[in-house]
Amino acid sequence: EKSHFKEELADLISQAKENYKLGEQEALTYAYCKKSMRAIHEFSLECIQQWEKDWSWVESIIGSLTSKYASYLKSVNSFKASEFAGERTMSLAFQILFSQFGRVIPPSTEWPLGLSDFLKRRGWPPRRVCGAFFPTTVQVGDFLTAILSHEKLHPNVDSVAFGLYINGIKPAFDKGFQSILFDKKRGNSTPKELASTDPLAKMLVALKNKMRYVLPEVPGGQHHLDQHNAPIFIHITNGQGRKNTSFRVLDPSSTSHIVKRVIKSASLRYKLLEPLFEGGATGENFRTTHTVIKRLSGVSDAEIKRDLDHKSLITTAGYTDRVETSSVIMGKYQDFQRYLIDESSNIPRTGSGYFCSEPAESVCGDFD
């Protein structure tokens, strides 16, 4: 589908041809991969920024609660205008939820009557409300996608979802950088370094600080913090028929779904991403896409090997050859098919189903 975006990608294609001496299909592939990765990354960062605003606002509201007032709000059973005596405000709605449930927000059917509808009409569906008290799979998905789409990281999906620990984010030895370790179940893990000014680095540090602050308030949270390697991506996600007693780590089968959800949302803004969503792209595709971008831009296999944490250069060479070839081969097939069609339409027909390359006045030879 990438050929549909040639006009939109014209500048990147031109730069790729000039800078990297690429052919038409290679330049188009480079441009599409580069632009789509940027779009996904920017979209994910914007979602995280919005969540951080929600979080800060709710923290300021519940921070002003006194124990006496919180005790009174625990008895509120209805938030309907016809039954609620006082003035209804957004701040009061969140204070009631925190007073009754703390940070483990249950499904909206368990909230005081009318409170869910009140918040929905103001742009706060239950999942957004839940996320403002403790991360849900929505926020985890945004962070996963932001990390996977970052041009300098290239981790495996499982290394991000299950191998990024709260203590794995810390200042690097070099001043002005953050060290981020994605633990791998197999093989050695090498910390990645991001500039402290990088937006993603700032967000990961902020997430680490948030988790250290709120986990002691959640059942089992302090025990989680006390672990040597405590995964940072844990969540409380409410839903009908689901009882929340505490947080939980990601289900291994859910990582594909939550990244797809981010790509779907991003494709509503960026038409360039529609083929990725419709084609079922998942987090597994990000690492290979980074490899294609680097290979086509002339990065050596030795450097790619280091980025991918491969043990052997032979492994990297085989990997890069395969992903580069597969990323452009369909485009080359399509170009050749167009060539055949264009050429066949220019050859005169005899009327008998055969093509005639050199027409004669009386008869035409039988050419297939």
N, C-alpha and C positions, 0 to 999 in steps of 0.2 A: 504493500500500500504506500510505501514511502515516495514513490514517483508522483503521487498526487500532490505532494507538497513542494515540488521543485521551485515554484515561484516564491513561496515563502522562505525557502532555504537558499535562494540564489546567491546571496552574499557569502554565506558560509561555504557553499560549493565552490564558488570562485576562489576564495581564500585557500581552500584545501587543494585545489588544482595547482595554484601558484606556489604555495608553501611546501607542499608535500609531493608534488608531481604525480597526482593521482589521476586515474582514468575517470570517465563519467560515472560509472556505477560505484566505484570506490569512494569518490568524492561525495556522491549522494548519500551513501551509507554512513560515512563519517559525519556529514552534516545532520542527518536525521537523528543519529544516536546522540550526538553532542547536544542538539537543541532539545530533544525530549528529556534527556537527563537533567538539563538545567531547569526545564519547566517543572518537572516532578520535584526537584530539590527546593526550588523557590516556593512552590505550593505547600510543601510539607512544613517549611520554616514559618510560613504565614499562619498555618493552622496552629503550630506550637505557640507562636506569639499571641494569638487570640486566647489560647488556653491559659497562658501566663497572666494575661489581663484578667480573665475570669477568676483565676486563683487569687490574685492579689486583692481583687475587689471583695471576694467572699471572706478572705482572711481578715480584712479590715472590719467587716461586719460582725463576724463571730468573736473577734478580739475585744469588742466593746461590751460583750455580754457579762453581766454579773451573775453570780451563782443564784442569787435570790430570784432574779428575773428569769433565768433559765429554768428554775424549778417551777415557776408559774407557767411557762410556755409548754412544759411537758404535758400539762393537762388539757391543752387545746385539741379538740376533736374535729372541729369544723372550721374551714377558712372561707366558707361561702358568705357572700355579702349579706344574704338574708338572715344568717345565723351568727355571724361574727360581729361582736359588739363594737370593737374599735376600728380605726382606720387601717385598711389593708395596704401594705407597701411591699416592695421587693425585699427590702432589708429584713422586714419582719418575717416574711416567708422563709428565708434562709436561716434566720435565727431559730425559728420553730423546728425546722428540720434538724439542725445541729443539736438543739436541746433534747430532742427526742431520740435521735439515732446516732449522734456523734458523727464520725466520718464514714461509717459503714451504712450508706444510704440504701434502704431496701427498695423493692419495686414500688411504683407510684400507687398501687392499689392499697398499700399499707400507710400511705400518708394521710393526714387530716383531710376530710372531705373538701373538695373545691380547690385545694392548694395546687395540685398538678395542673388543672385547667388555667388557673390564675397565672402560673409561670409560663405555660405553653403560649398563651396569648401574648406574652411579652418576649417571645423568642428563646425561651429556655425549656426545651424538651427534657424529659427525665435523665437521659444519658449525659446531657450537658451539665445538668445540675449535679449529678453524681461525680462527674469529672472535676468539678470545682472544689470538691472535698478530698478526693483521692483519685489518682489516675485510673482511667478505664482502658479497655482495648482500643478505643478511639485514639487516645493520646499515645498509647504504646505504638499503634500503627503509624502515627505521624512521625514519631522518633525513629522507628525502624526504617521507614522509607527515606527520611532525611539522611540517615547514616549510610544506607545502601547506595543512595544516589550521589553521595559526596565523591568528588573526583579524586580525592587523595587516600581514601580508606580501603575500598574493595574487599570487605570481609565476607565470609560465608553467612548465610541467613541465620543458621543455628548459633554461630559464634556471637552474633549480635543479640538474638533473642534470649539465649541462655548463658552466654559466656561473658557478658558485660556486667561486671560487678560494681557495687557501690564504691568499693575501695580500689577499683581499677581505673578510676578517673582522678588524676592528681597532677600537680605541677611537674613538668618535665625538668630534667637536669639543666637543660638550656633555658635561660631566662626568657620569658615571653611566650612560652609554649606549654600546652597541656599534653600529658601522656595519657593515652587511652588504650587499654588492653582488651582485646577480644579473645577470650580463651577458646582454644580448639580442643575437642575431645581427642583428636588424633594429631600427632605432630607437635612441633614447637610453636609457641605463640610469641610474636614480636610486637611490642607496643608500637602504636602509631602516634605520631606527634602532629598536633594542630596548633596553629598560632592562637594565642589566647584571645586575639581580636576576632577570630573566625566566629560567625554567628552560631554555628552548630556547637563549637567548643563552649561558648558562653551558656548555651541552653543546657548542655549536658552537665556543666558545673552547677547550674541553678537547679536542675532536676535532682542531682546528688544531694544538695543542701536541703531541698524540700523533703526528700525521703527520710533523711536523718532527723528532720524536725517532726514529721507527722507519724512515723512508724511507732514511736513509743505510745501514741494515743490509740493505736489499733490493737485488738487482741492478737497476740503472737508477734507483734511488730518488733518488740525489743529483742526477742529471741532471734528473729531474722537478722537484725542489725549485728548481733553478737557473733554471727557466723564469720568465718575467715573469708569466704567467698559468697557474698549475698547478692544474688541477681538484682539488678536495678529495675528490670522490667517486670513488675508485679502489678496487679490491677484488682479493682473492685468494680464489677460490671453488673448493674441490676437488670433484671428482666423478669417477665411474668413466669411464675412457677419456679423461680430460682431463689433459694434461701441463701442470703449472704451472712455468714458469721465472721468472716475476715477476708483478707486478700488472698490471692493465689498467683502462682507463676503461670506463664502461658502454656496452653495445651500445645504440644508439638504439631498437631494437625491444624491449628488455627493461624499459624504464621502466614500461610499462603493466602488465606481469606482476608486477613486484615490489611495486607499490602494491596491486594486487588481492590479493596474498598477505597483506599487512598487514590489509586490510579483512576478508578471510576469517577471519583469526585473531581480530580484534576482534569479529566478529559472533558468535563462540562465547561471548563474555562478555556482549555487548550485543545482545539480540534486535532492538532498534531498527535495527541495521545489516544484518540479514539481507536485506531487500529490496535494499539497495545492492549486496551481494555477488552475490545471485542475478540482479540486473539488469545485472551487468557493469560497475559503476562503476569508473572509472580516475582517474588523477591529473588528467586533463583536466577532470573535473567539479568539482574543488575551487574553481577560480577563479570559475566561474559561480555556484556555491553561495554564496560570499562576497558576490557581487554581489546575489543575491536577498535575503540577510539585510540588507544595507545599504539596499537600495531599500525593502523593506517596513518597515524601522525609521525611514524618513524621512530618510536621509542624502541630501544633494543630489548631483546628477549631477556637479557641479564637484568635489566631494570624492572621489567614486568615480573620476572621471577621473584625479585625482592618484594615487590608490592603484593604478590599473591601468596607469599610465604611457601613457595614450592621448595622441596629439598633438592631436586635435580633440574638442571637446565633442559635436559631431554624432555622431561614432563612438560615444562613450560613451552618449549618449541612445538611439541605435538598439540598442545592445548591452543596456542595462538594460531597455528596453521589451520586447525579445524574451525575455530570460531570465526576467523576472518573469511575463510572460504565459504562457510555456510551463510554468512551475513550478506554476501554479494552475489552468490551463485544464481539465486532465483531472478535477480535483476538482469543478469547476463543472459539467462534463458529467455527472459521476456524480450530483451533487445534483439536477440537472434530470431525469435518468432516474428517480431515486427519486420525485421529485414526480409524474411522469407515472404511474408504477406505483401510487402511493398514491391519486392522483385517480381513475384508472381503476377501481380496486377499490372505490371508494365509489359509483360510478354503477351503478344497477340495470340488469340485462340483460333483454332481451325474450325470450330463449330462441331467437331467430332469428339470433344472431350480432351484433346491433346493440345499441348502448347507448340507453337511454331517459332523457333528462334530466328530463322531466315526465310521469311515468306517468299514463295514463288508465285508467279502469276497463275499458273494452271493448277498446281498441287502443292501441298505442304507436307513435308516428311512427318512421320509419326514420332514426336518427341514426348516423353513422359514428363 
